[in-house]
């Protein structure tokens, strides 16, 4: 039953990748995600005037965001003037390694299974041991690739996004 192996392999790959963590999106107009940050968290604040301020988060009041500039100056920015607040997230190995592992193993494993099913080189049933060995080799390549990508990739996490304002043409 060649198709049985392929079906199980695809199902296993799907189950592995479904378990990967997904980051939550920020709700426009809500300050909770930003206010949960620790003091001194580096932030990039985009103002309505299109200015960008790089600073560290110090706290918040009902009407203002409290920041410290890179020069050490205390800044109080009215919340009404803020469009977006982001922080640069150092991408750790916690997401690159599992993604690389799952992708590398699955790609190599399925390539051997499909290759054996399509060609007659495997002389009958695909060898699960052969497919697993190639899967492990693929997993090693995937992990290395995930580590390299994570090492050079920095991404920004949105901590606050102002709600879109209705314009005169939109009601």
Secondary structure, 3 states (H helix, E strand, C coil): CHHHHHHHHHHHHHHHHHCCCCCCCCCCCCCHHHHCCCCCEEEEEEECCCCEEEEEEEEECCCEEEEEECCCCEEEEEHHHEEEEEEEEECCHHHHHHHHHHHHHHHHHHHHHHHHHHCCCCCCCCCHHHHHHHHHHHHHHHHHHHHHHHHHCEEEEEEEECCCCCCCCCC
